[in-house]
């Protein structure tokens, strides 16, 4: 694992962080903000370093592996409002703490879709923010993620909030049955690649997020269906789609 330093304008932190995740980062930490800029530290596996440096070359990442140490501490966040609020413990390498615009907007969309008895599948569950809030609303929730650390975090956060979520690393292609609501807060490219499988397991509403505004047209064309809602928050799209 290598540690890289990047300094970016405060308004670009979410965008640059997203690019880092897409380029293979396994952990991102924010350091002090100074004069409108934020210092990021990004952990990248050795095998992903070449691709990461190529993808982020315009940001000038500096290898500080031999000079710095990052404390790998879990963080606690509270997401949701009022009776729907849940407290989450988020491991340092897991993306999705409920505070990013994509997750926060998904929570608002799910508030109108998740109710007692709703069958919901959370694709790319991260820390379990969406799963836990939906389960608190009475939904019967299954969650999947390729990262076993994310799956464990989702299970632990569900238990800590007094709900049940069936979380696993089952690939989407191996998920059986259909769900009333399928939510995929992942990325534009991932939604495009998984579109057929997402529709296969969706019997009602598909909620997609983690999509940069400039990629929405591509995603929209690939998904088809009827767009029920589109939310653009800070350049990130969250949309709910039903079959035509």
C-alpha positions as CSV (number, residue, x, y, z in Angstrom):
1,X,0.0,0.0,0.0
2,X,1.2,3.5,-0.9
3,X,0.1,6.8,0.6
4,X,-0.3,9.8,-1.7
5,X,-0.9,13.5,-0.8
6,X,-3.2,15.7,-2.8
7,X,-4.2,19.3,-2.2
8,X,-7.5,20.4,-3.8
9,X,-9.9,23.3,-3.6
10,X,-12.5,22.7,-0.9
11,X,-15.3,22.8,-3.5
12,X,-13.6,20.0,-5.5
13,X,-13.1,17.5,-2.6
14,X,-16.1,15.3,-3.4
15,X,-15.3,15.2,-7.2
16,X,-11.6,14.4,-6.7
17,X,-12.4,11.8,-4.0
18,X,-14.7,10.1,-6.4
19,X,-12.0,10.0,-9.1
20,X,-9.6,8.5,-6.5
21,X,-12.1,5.7,-5.6
22,X,-12.6,5.0,-9.3
23,X,-8.8,4.8,-9.8
24,X,-8.4,2.2,-7.2
25,X,-8.0,4.0,-3.9
26,X,-8.8,1.9,-0.8
27,X,-8.9,4.8,1.7
28,X,-9.2,8.6,1.7
29,X,-8.5,10.9,4.6
30,X,-9.0,14.7,4.9
31,X,-6.3,16.7,6.6
32,X,-6.5,20.4,7.6
33,X,-8.3,23.0,5.4
34,X,-6.2,26.1,4.7
35,X,-7.1,29.1,2.6
36,X,-9.9,27.3,0.8
37,X,-7.9,24.1,0.0
38,X,-8.1,20.7,1.6
39,X,-5.2,18.3,2.0
40,X,-6.1,14.7,1.2
41,X,-4.2,11.5,1.9
42,X,-5.1,8.6,-0.4
43,X,-4.2,5.0,0.2
44,X,-3.6,3.0,-3.0
45,X,-2.7,-0.7,-3.3
46,X,0.7,-1.3,-4.9
47,X,-0.9,-3.0,-7.9
48,X,-3.1,0.0,-8.6
49,X,-0.5,2.7,-8.3
50,X,0.4,3.0,-12.0
51,X,-3.3,3.5,-13.0
52,X,-4.0,5.8,-10.1
53,X,-1.1,8.1,-11.0
54,X,-2.2,8.2,-14.6
55,X,-5.8,9.0,-13.7
56,X,-4.9,11.7,-11.2
57,X,-1.9,13.2,-13.0
58,X,-3.6,16.6,-13.2
59,X,-3.8,16.7,-9.4
60,X,-0.1,16.1,-8.9
61,X,-0.3,13.2,-6.3
62,X,2.9,13.1,-4.1
63,X,4.0,9.8,-2.6
64,X,4.4,10.4,1.1
65,X,4.5,6.7,2.2
66,X,7.9,6.9,3.8
67,X,7.2,10.2,5.6
68,X,3.7,10.0,7.0
69,X,1.4,7.7,8.9
70,X,-2.4,7.9,8.8
71,X,-4.3,6.8,11.8
72,X,-6.8,4.1,10.6
73,X,-9.7,4.9,13.0
74,X,-13.3,4.3,12.3
75,X,-15.6,7.3,12.4
76,X,-19.1,7.7,13.8
77,X,-21.7,9.7,11.8
78,X,-25.4,10.3,12.3
79,X,-27.6,10.2,9.1
80,X,-31.3,10.8,8.7
81,X,-33.6,13.1,10.7
82,X,-35.8,12.7,13.7
83,X,-37.1,9.2,14.4
84,X,-35.4,8.0,11.1
85,X,-31.9,9.0,12.3
86,X,-29.4,6.3,12.7
87,X,-25.8,6.2,14.0
88,X,-23.2,4.5,11.9
89,X,-19.7,3.3,12.5
90,X,-17.7,3.7,9.3
91,X,-14.4,1.8,8.8
92,X,-11.6,4.0,7.3
93,X,-11.5,2.2,4.0
94,X,-15.3,2.0,3.4
95,X,-16.9,4.6,1.2
96,X,-20.4,5.7,2.1
97,X,-21.1,7.4,5.4
98,X,-24.4,9.0,4.5
99,X,-23.0,12.5,4.3
100,X,-22.0,12.6,0.6
101,X,-24.6,14.3,-1.6
102,X,-25.4,11.0,-3.4
103,X,-26.2,9.1,-0.2
104,X,-28.0,12.0,1.4
105,X,-30.2,12.4,-1.7
106,X,-30.8,8.7,-1.8
107,X,-32.1,8.8,1.7
108,X,-34.6,11.4,0.8
109,X,-35.8,9.5,-2.2
110,X,-36.1,6.2,-0.2
111,X,-38.2,8.0,2.4
112,X,-41.0,7.9,-0.1
113,X,-40.3,4.3,-1.3
114,X,-39.4,2.3,1.8
115,X,-42.3,1.3,4.1
116,X,-43.3,-1.8,6.1
117,X,-43.0,-4.9,3.9
118,X,-41.1,-3.2,1.0
119,X,-38.5,-5.6,-0.4
120,X,-35.4,-3.6,-1.0
121,X,-32.0,-4.5,-2.4
122,X,-29.0,-2.2,-1.7
123,X,-26.3,-2.7,-4.4
124,X,-23.0,-1.5,-3.2
125,X,-24.0,-1.0,0.4
126,X,-20.9,0.6,1.8
127,X,-21.3,1.3,5.5
128,X,-25.0,0.4,5.2
129,X,-26.5,3.9,5.5
130,X,-29.3,3.3,3.0
131,X,-29.9,-0.3,4.2
132,X,-30.2,0.6,7.8
133,X,-32.5,3.6,7.3
134,X,-34.7,1.6,5.0
135,X,-34.9,-1.2,7.5
136,X,-35.8,1.3,10.2
137,X,-38.8,2.3,8.0
138,X,-39.9,-1.4,8.0
139,X,-38.5,-2.5,4.7
140,X,-37.1,-6.1,4.3
141,X,-33.6,-5.3,3.2
142,X,-30.9,-7.3,1.4
143,X,-27.5,-5.6,0.8
144,X,-24.5,-6.6,-1.3
145,X,-21.0,-5.2,-1.8
146,X,-17.8,-6.5,-3.3
147,X,-15.9,-5.4,-0.2
148,X,-16.2,-7.8,2.7
149,X,-15.3,-4.9,5.1
150,X,-18.3,-3.0,3.9
151,X,-20.5,-6.1,4.4
152,X,-19.3,-6.5,8.0
153,X,-19.8,-2.8,8.6
154,X,-23.4,-3.0,7.3
155,X,-24.2,-6.0,9.5
156,X,-22.7,-4.3,12.5
157,X,-24.5,-1.0,11.9
158,X,-27.8,-2.8,11.4
159,X,-27.4,-4.6,14.7
160,X,-26.4,-1.5,16.5
161,X,-29.6,0.2,15.3
162,X,-31.8,-2.6,16.2
163,X,-32.7,-3.8,12.7
164,X,-32.0,-6.8,10.4
165,X,-30.2,-6.5,7.1
166,X,-29.1,-9.5,5.1
167,X,-25.7,-8.4,3.9
168,X,-23.3,-10.4,1.8
169,X,-20.6,-10.3,-1.0
170,X,-23.0,-12.2,-3.4
171,X,-22.4,-10.9,-6.9
172,X,-25.4,-9.1,-8.4
173,X,-25.5,-11.7,-11.2
174,X,-26.1,-14.4,-8.5
175,X,-28.9,-12.6,-6.7
176,X,-32.2,-14.4,-7.1
177,X,-35.7,-13.1,-7.0
178,X,-37.0,-9.6,-7.5
179,X,-37.4,-6.6,-5.2
180,X,-39.9,-3.7,-5.0
181,X,-37.0,-1.2,-4.8
182,X,-33.4,-1.6,-6.0
183,X,-31.0,1.1,-5.0
184,X,-27.5,1.4,-6.6
185,X,-25.5,4.3,-5.2
186,X,-22.3,3.3,-7.1
187,X,-21.0,5.2,-10.2
188,X,-22.1,6.0,-13.7
189,X,-19.9,3.4,-15.3
190,X,-21.0,0.7,-12.8
191,X,-24.7,1.5,-13.4
192,X,-24.1,1.3,-17.2
193,X,-22.3,-2.1,-16.9
194,X,-24.9,-3.5,-14.5
195,X,-28.0,-2.1,-16.1
196,X,-29.4,-5.4,-17.3
197,X,-28.8,-7.2,-14.0
198,X,-30.3,-4.2,-12.0
199,X,-33.5,-4.5,-14.1
200,X,-33.5,-8.3,-13.8
201,X,-33.9,-8.0,-10.0
202,X,-36.1,-4.9,-10.0
203,X,-39.9,-5.4,-10.0
204,X,-40.7,-1.8,-9.1
205,X,-38.5,1.2,-8.8
206,X,-34.8,1.5,-9.6
207,X,-32.9,4.2,-7.8
208,X,-29.5,5.1,-9.2
209,X,-26.9,7.5,-7.8
210,X,-23.2,8.3,-7.6
211,X,-23.5,9.7,-11.1
212,X,-21.7,12.9,-12.1
213,X,-24.1,15.3,-13.9
214,X,-22.1,15.1,-17.2
215,X,-22.6,11.3,-17.3
216,X,-26.3,11.3,-16.6
217,X,-27.3,11.3,-20.3
218,X,-25.2,8.2,-20.9
219,X,-26.8,6.4,-17.9
220,X,-30.3,7.5,-18.9
221,X,-29.9,6.2,-22.4
222,X,-28.6,2.8,-21.1
223,X,-31.3,2.3,-18.5
224,X,-34.3,3.1,-20.6
225,X,-37.6,3.0,-18.6
226,X,-39.5,6.0,-17.3
227,X,-37.7,8.5,-15.2
228,X,-39.9,9.4,-12.2
229,X,-37.5,11.8,-10.4
230,X,-34.1,13.4,-11.0
231,X,-32.2,15.3,-8.3
232,X,-29.0,17.2,-9.1
233,X,-27.1,18.1,-5.8
234,X,-23.7,19.7,-6.2
235,X,-23.3,18.1,-9.6
236,X,-24.3,14.6,-8.5
237,X,-27.4,12.9,-10.0
238,X,-29.8,10.7,-8.1
239,X,-32.7,9.4,-10.1
240,X,-35.6,7.0,-9.7
241,X,-36.7,5.0,-12.7
242,X,-39.5,2.6,-13.5
243,X,-40.1,0.3,-16.4
244,X,-41.9,1.9,-19.4
